[in-house]
Amino acid sequence: MAGLGVAFVVSLVRGTAELAAPTAFLVAFCAGVAALLVLAARGLWAGRRWARSPVMTWQVLLVVLALGWLGQEVAVWAVAVLVVAVAVGVLLLLPPVVAATTQRAAEGESRTS
């Protein structure tokens, strides 16, 4: 998402964007999604339960996009996106991952009590 946002900024700076206002919105949107994904990755690393939801949502969106791309043309990159998204989604649902994020959340709550 950050790379896509940078590509939109480049098109704005070069003046190749046909519609400047929607392109500026897309820059802000891409930056927001990229920031959310970075925070979610940090949250997963720290064992936070909330972080699984945005990461799983992103994987579902990637699967939908990859299936759409594959419906048009079978390409290696589309298959790679699909495989990685499904793998990450499955990994997020594995019992050790759920236990690690749930256990750390419970430990944090007991410390604050």
Buried (B, 14 or more C-beta within 10 A) or exposed (E): BEEBBBEBBEBBEEEEBEEEEEBBEBBEBBBEBBEBBEBBEEBBEEBBBEBBEBBBEBBEEBBEBBEEBBEEEEEEEBEEBBEBBBEBBEEBEEEEBEEBBEEBBEEBEEEEE
